[in-house]
Amino acid sequence: MARGQSRSNNQLVIPQAAQALEQLKYEVAQELGIEIPADGYYGFMATRDTGAIGGHMVRRMVQIAEQQLSGNRL
């Protein structure tokens, strides 16, 4: 699938967050040493790699939410 396309029916609560999530994905992948295909097609990537990116994204988002809830800004 091309970049930005998804089979998911999930809709973002805040549509403007799409760009921030895309940026986070690339940051996490870089930290893990995983190269995201330039054409946006993930079909040739290992499931382990895509899962690691998603898992680390969730960890980071939970950390950000916890900091915001505690009153500490990043």
C-alpha positions as CSV (number, residue, x, y, z in Angstrom):
1,M,0.0,0.0,0.0
2,A,1.2,3.5,-0.7
3,R,2.1,5.8,2.1
4,G,-0.8,7.2,4.0
5,Q,-3.2,4.5,2.8
6,S,-4.6,1.9,5.1
7,R,-7.2,-0.8,5.1
8,S,-8.1,0.2,8.6
9,N,-11.5,1.8,9.3
10,N,-10.0,3.5,12.3
11,Q,-10.4,7.3,12.3
12,L,-8.2,9.7,14.2
13,V,-10.0,11.6,16.9
14,I,-7.8,14.5,16.0
15,P,-7.1,14.4,12.2
16,Q,-4.2,16.9,12.6
17,A,-2.4,14.2,14.6
18,A,-1.7,12.1,11.4
19,Q,1.5,14.1,10.6
20,A,2.8,13.8,14.1
21,L,2.2,10.1,14.2
22,E,4.0,9.7,10.9
23,Q,6.9,11.6,12.3
24,L,6.9,9.5,15.4
25,K,7.0,6.4,13.3
26,Y,10.1,7.5,11.4
27,E,11.8,8.6,14.7
28,V,11.1,5.2,16.3
29,A,12.3,3.3,13.3
30,Q,15.5,5.3,13.1
31,E,16.1,4.6,16.8
32,L,15.6,0.9,16.3
33,G,17.8,0.9,13.2
34,I,14.9,-0.1,10.9
35,E,14.7,1.5,7.5
36,I,11.2,2.3,6.3
37,P,10.8,1.8,2.5
38,A,10.9,5.1,0.6
39,D,7.9,4.0,-1.5
40,G,5.8,3.5,1.6
41,Y,5.1,-0.2,0.8
42,Y,5.6,-2.3,3.9
43,G,4.9,-5.7,2.3
44,F,8.6,-6.6,2.1
45,M,9.3,-5.7,5.8
46,A,9.5,-8.3,8.4
47,T,6.5,-8.5,10.7
48,R,8.9,-8.4,13.6
49,D,10.2,-5.0,12.5
50,T,6.8,-3.4,11.8
51,G,5.6,-4.8,15.2
52,A,8.6,-3.3,17.0
53,I,8.0,0.1,15.4
54,G,4.3,0.0,16.5
55,G,5.1,-1.3,20.0
56,H,7.7,1.4,20.6
57,M,5.3,4.1,19.3
58,V,2.7,3.0,21.8
59,R,5.2,3.0,24.6
60,R,6.3,6.6,23.6
61,M,2.7,7.8,23.4
62,V,1.8,6.3,26.8
63,Q,4.9,8.0,28.3
64,I,3.9,11.4,26.7
65,A,0.4,11.0,28.1
66,E,1.6,10.1,31.6
67,Q,3.9,13.2,31.6
68,Q,1.0,15.4,30.5
69,L,-1.3,14.0,33.1
70,S,1.2,14.6,35.8
71,G,1.6,18.2,34.7
72,N,5.2,17.7,33.4
73,R,5.6,19.0,29.9
74,L,8.2,17.5,27.5
